[in-house]
Amino acid sequence: MTPYYLIIHELSEIRNDIYKIWPSLTPQIKKEVESNYEEFKKKIEEVERAFKCEEAGMLDEAEKLFHIIRNSKKSPYFTMLSEAALFRINEEKYNQ
């Protein structure tokens, strides 16, 4: 029986080949990472900081950080993350 990790590796290679043949199928997040990894990494660190504030119960600070993240870059990925977090924060703040 073929180990699972080899199957997953092969599937990843096939997926990458498909993206090369049909670039329009490449997910936006992959394009963002490949176009400017350093900027993407910085944005991930900002998101992690905001999540830590949320987890620590510092909801006002987390809300402020997520608003900044949402408004700072026109990225569907970061927009989705920040809007989901803002929804959770509002639910927690106003349903206590």
Secondary structure, DSSP 8 states (H G I E B T S, - for coil): ---HHHHHHHHHHHHHHHHHH-GGGS-HHHHHHHH-HHHHHHHHHHHHHHHHHHHTT-HHHHHHHHHHHHHH---HHHHHHHHHHHHHHHHHHH--
